[in-house]
Amino acid sequence: MSRYAGNVRPELVEELSEHVIDDKIEKTASESKIFVVSDIHLGWERSNVAAFVKFLDRLIDERPSYLVICGDFLDLWRAEFDDITHNFEHVFVRIKRLGQQGTKIRYVLGNHDYEVREHLAYFDSFPNLEIIGNSLVLDRTPLGACFFIHGHQFDWTLRHCVRFYPAIGRVVRSIYRLRRRLHFRRRAKA
């Protein structure tokens, strides 16, 4: 009988599944080393990219079984996909390296990177990377079964607006482009 971490029970997963789509249940070895990260927001000027790169370098040394990226890895509400992949190539190189070393990378989409679905071909060259729509269950981890979800599905406004994500992203990106053209920057605090 599997142990379940925290409140992750089979009936909870079934109940949550009513609110999410594209769930994935994956069998894992009980000795798996799993790292989880979310809300990197690559493409937003306030993203702490340097700290994330250090984190990835540590993972390359650690060689974990899994890296679960639990949503909002990219911020497609604030930047264009092509700009992000160009400007942060050094990040993507490290993620590819992790996959080449055998780390299984599971990318659960969040509300700011939901549009990644339109760019799946870009990720075809990433070994061991799988993009998952909304939630992931890793069974038989050292903690028992673990359920991973970004969480935007539980925000009432976002849950009912999923079909509008691409439009929301376009509007927000337009505002950011306009801010950059007008050289509008927040003033640094003294």
URJO-V398032 format. One line per field, one symbol per residue. ss: DSSP state (a for helix, b for strand, c for the rest). phi: phi as a letter, one per 20 degrees, with the letter a starting at -180 (. if undefined). burial: I if it has 16 or more other C-alpha atoms within 10 Angstrom, else O. A space follows every 10 residues. Layout:
BEGIN
ss->???
phi->???
burial->???
END
This chain:
BEGIN
ss->cccbccccca aaaaaacccc ccbbbbbccc cccbbbbccc cbccccccaa aaaaaaaaaa aacccbbbbb cccbcccccc aaaaaaacaa aaaaaaaaaa cccbbbbbcc cccaaaaaaa aaaaacccbb bbccbbbbbb bccbbbbbbc caaacaaaac caaaaaaaaa aaaaaaaaaa accccccccc
phi->.fedfleedg ffgfffffdc clfcdcfcff efdcdcbblf lgoefefefg ffffgffffg fflffccded nlfddeedbf gffffffcgf fffffffgff fofedddefd fecgfggecf fgegeefmec ecgcbcddem egenfcddbf offeegfffe dgfegffggf ffffffffgf felecfffff
burial->OOOIOOOIIO OOIOOIOOOI OOIOOOOIOO OOOIOOOIII IIIIOOIOIO OOIOOIIOII OOIIIIIIII IIIIIIIIII IOOIIOOOOO IIOIIIIIIO OOIIIIIIII IIIIIIOOOO OOOOOIIIII IIIIIIIIII IIOIIIIIII IIIOOOOOOO OOOOIIOIII OOIIOIOOOO OOOOOOOOOO
END
